[in-house]
Structure formats: structure tokens, C-alpha cells
Amino acid sequence: MNQRFYLDYNATAPLRPEVRDAVAGALSLYGNPSSVHAEGRAARSAIEAAREKVAALAGARSEDVIFTSGGTEANALALAAQSGGSWHCYLSAIEHPSVLSGGRFYRETTTIFPVDADGVADLQILAKELEKHHLRGWRPFVSLMAANNETGAIQPVAEASKIVHSAGGLLHTDAVQAAGRIRLDMTTLGADMLSLSAHKIGGPKGVGALVLGAGAAVEPLIKGGGQERRRRAGTENVAGIVGFGVAAELASGDLAKAAALAALRDELETGARTIARDAVVLSARVARLPNTTCIAVPGTKAETLVIGLDLAGVAVSSGSACSSGKVEASHVLSAMGVPEEIAQGAIRVSLGFATERADIENFLKAFAELVKRLRPKVAA
Ligand code: PLP
């Protein structure tokens, strides 16, 4: 393969070399972590060391970390907890599909609350909705992501948790994209549950965690043995968890480099807007993750841009979802009220720990050629 420039960290990050080594080593820890003998104890202690590192990433206690098969399962576990009884579920319109599915909540007991034009959750509307249902005796279960995967817009989780708690409810936050990019702290966020995924921070795929706040409990989705303090049955993915731990530790260290990453991202945006002056950067007016940009080029199709960039060696993704052969604008951009003709040309470029200036320069070179080719009549 020719030289590649990977700018799709929000889809998945490359495996960190330190993680690869740790996972390879942990594959030899063949003991069952539930066994009392030395082999079992060695596997157990590797898991517990990883649990502490993952807890540190979320500002949580290690006993409150439940390892899962990834962010999707962590979200499902959170949403399964309060699906019965007198709970009503509130989800922001820009949540990841694994949250928007509502877990086991019925459609009648689920309310989607909107975001503004900048892609930030509208807490006034949420507060009004909570009041309405509170009067009917419902307890609210709210899920608001820490930051959006497409635009990077950081969500007002701490403010939301105050509103939710004063209504007697619980707040879950999907922090899969925020982890390692902005500081996370369960207490400051006021979150009762927080989801993480290893592969977005340079860990292996297929491992994640649901982190609980003080006093929060979950109803196991997977029942069987007593693993994970009876909250998630099944022999643990020891090597995956060890890799997650190493990735979490390194991701915590990356926070110090956030400003440098944001500077590279800003350089990319400035360059892209010099090439296509009418390009629109979505959520540009609000606080965003330092690594993410969603750029729409009017008069182009995101799929064409993504394929064109790929052929030039640059990996990015589109802000459109392709369902049943029809390319539709993403639900995130629709929720923000982005006009269809702009949303259709939106690509997401996401940077990460291994991104260098050469990645940005090569993106801009390929982008310039592509935009010129796709829109020959539009003067830059
Ligand atoms: N939540 C968000 C915001 C995501 O971006 C993703 C992955 O794209 C997930 C959850 C799902 O995580 P996983 O791939 O570990 O199931």
C-alpha cells in the first residue's frame, strides 16, 4: 500500500505499540481469573491493574468499573438498568445509534430531546420535559453523550446532571469519544453511569467499560457466573482488558497534548477554508473535542470526497449514513437543522495521538485537487 494518512480516529484509533506488546504478553496469562490457584491469580491481578487505569481515565473508583465487550454493550447495559417500573428515558437527538435504540425502553417511555444549531443539547427543553413527566410520577433516566462523534461538540453533561438529579433521576453519559481528549471526572460530571470503549483510545476492539457513579446499580444484561461483581457474566477478555488498561493510561497522558492537537486541527480547518471558501465547519462556534472537525463542502457529495481522499491515501469518513443503498444526511446533522445540500457534503476528519503535520499537509493537498476537480466552476 502507498503511504497512508490516517485521519479517522473517531471511527477507531490505530493500536498503540505499547498496547500491542501488553496484549501479546497477556495472551500467555492463560489462567481463569476466577480460579484461586496461581495461574488464575496472575490473570486476576492483570485485570485489576487494568481496572485501576481505566477508573483513573474516568475519575472513578476501580470497583465501579464494569468491563464489557465495548461501547455498544456499555450503553446497552446502562439503558437496561431502569427500563422497568416507573422510569422514563430521555435521549438527546445526537446520541450514537447504540443509545438511540433505547435499550429495553419502550418507544412510549422514551423521549428524544433536541440540540441547537451548534449541535449542543437544549437543556431548557429537557428541563421542561422532565417537569411534565415528573408531574405524572415518572422518574427520568437521561442519556447525554459527553461529546459528539461527528462534530466533536462537547455537551453540557454537568448542567444536565443537576437538572436530572433535582428531578430524582439518573444520568448516563456516553464518553466513548470524549475519553482521552478532554478530562473526564465522574464527580464533576455528576454522571451516574459513563461508557468507554478501548478502540477509540488506541486499545483493542471488542472491549469497553461501563463506569458507575456512587450508589448507581445495573441490571446485568448477560447472566451466568459471578464475574464483574455479578454485573456482567462471562470469563473476562483478559488480554483485551490488559490492552484497554495500557491504552487508558496513555490516553490520560495525551490530555497534556490536547492544545497541540487542536492547533493541528485548526490548521486543517483554515487550510480547507482557503481551498473552498464556502466550506462550512459545523459546531465551530462551540467547545469541541480538540481532535475533531466536520467540514461540509457545498455542491459535493461526502461519499465522493471520502473515496477521492482515500484514493489519494487519506482516510476520513463521511457525515452521511448509507442505509438501504440511499445516502442520507446523518441524524446528527439533521438534528442540528443543517440544510440537506450542505449536510450531504460533510466529511469528518478526526486526529489522534500519532497525527503529524504531514497528515494535515497531505490531507490539504488531496483536498485541494479533489475540490478543484469536483467543482471546476466554483472559484476558490
Ligand atoms: N458511542 C459512541 C459515541 C461511538 O462513537 C461509538 C463508536 O463508534 C460507540 C458508542 C460504540 O462503541 P464500540 O465500537 O466499542 O461498540
Residues whose N, C-alpha, C, O or C-beta is under 5 A from the ligand:
A	BS01	PLP	N10 A11 G70 G71 T72 E73 H96 N149 D174 V176 Q177 S197 G208
